[in-house]
Amino acid sequence: MNIAELFFEAAEKYPHHVAIVDKKRTISYAGLQQEIKETVAYFKQKGIAAGDRVLVFVPMSIDLYRVVLSLFFMGATAVFLDEWVSKKTIGTLL
């Protein structure tokens, strides 16, 4: 069982409870669960599958958690970069 599966269990038990608050919005477990399902479908459409490594370059926000939980749910690996990383460094890593 991974963290995404634990999240989905919590979403089933507490769908209307607040899951995350960021600077721009608040989202419930049910709302985040729905966004994760949509993101998983999008990632699959783009060819991402279990075992893939995906570069995540998203600022700290609800969107970051949505992307990471989606990848974990799929069995993909999130590779993180902070916002401050230079374009040169990103180019070297890719």
GIRA-V737123 format. One line per field, one symbol per residue. psi: psi as a letter, one per 40 degrees, with the letter a starting at -180 (. if undefined). Layout:
psi=???
This chain:
psi=hidddddddddddfdeihdihaddiiiidddddddddddddddddeehiheihhhhghihiddddddddddddeeihhhihidehiddddddd.
